């Protein structure tokens, strides 16, 4: 454990706290994994504290130089997990590290923050979303408890990181903690696609010869997947042979029954839809490049940014995003796509047709996108935050 914190020397020991970590796939998981891997590459020692929500996951392992400690969960509550051993393990690991970096929302945030401050550790929070659980009284109470815990933790933290100024202005959490809030773009990286890989991907997944409308992420209600499916008839009239390709988890989405509820709609359009499952590495790059457009039709404020947008842009694919704070950021700053109102399948269909028909006018060079969303700049900014230095 380093004793040089705050003296301008490199941070040595960093503990990241979140509920789900790789091989689970979500935006928060990807964010934490990229951050951990790049910090490790710079010589820091990084530990992840997460849940063992899947009994097949190891309790303690090292992945790409990052130590991953998982606490067994007893049961799940919506997207949360109940872990009696979580706080005892957190206390043990907090003592061993210099910086505690927690990814909100986490129900135990206030307790972990109190432990961190009592042990005089630097506490950094990254706010990923404002949790909304509108179905059922218990879920609403749980959401309020998570929110209150996050606010309490934010008041004890030295820094709260959020994705964009756009989102920071409306987030119930960030607006209450704006004194400590700093904006850092999320870590985005993806390998370039290859021409042979794109052709092979289209053939393997039977994407046909027509336009491909892509979606990447959890198949979930707040992502607007049903609205995207409802655009199929109108898009088919203008773009015959169009195929809708959904990349991401769809059958075992934590806390979701949306796939089962959407089956009638999926079956209605089965000939035009391909469910690809979770894609990683080069296969994900080739997926993005195989798409004529990527759509992020989110419907509420649970979506904070959408890493997949920038990944698609880096692979040469324009994006359509909902006009929501944070979600619209990537298109607004790059011009590589269109913004549409949420919950409007008719206008979304018109926008999809427009982007497909005028695709070249929306595409920007990879270098231009990469210069705006540089992962090195993100890691630099976090290193400054960890040291208590101003973010440039």
Buried (B, 14 or more C-beta within 10 A) or exposed (E): EBEEBEEEEEBBBBBBBBBBBBEBBBBBBBBBBBBBBBBBEEEBBBBBBBBBBEEEBEEEEEBEEBBBBBBBBEEBBBBBBEBEEBBEBBBEBBEEBBBBBBBBBBBBBBBBBBBBBEBEBBBBBBBBBBBBBEEEEEBEEBBEBBBEBBBBBBBBBBBBBBBBEBBBEEBEBBEBBBEBBBBBBBBBBBEEBBEEBBEBBBEEBEBBEBBBBBBBBBBBBBBBBBBBBBBBEBBBEBBEEBBBBBBBBBEEBBBBEBBEEBEEBBEBBEEBBBBBEBBEEBBBBBBBBBBBBBBBBBBBBBBBBBBBBBBBBBBBBBBBBBBBBBBBBBBBBBEBBBBBEBEBBEEBBBBBBBBBEEBEEBEBEEEEBBEBBBBEBBBBBBBBBBBBEEEE
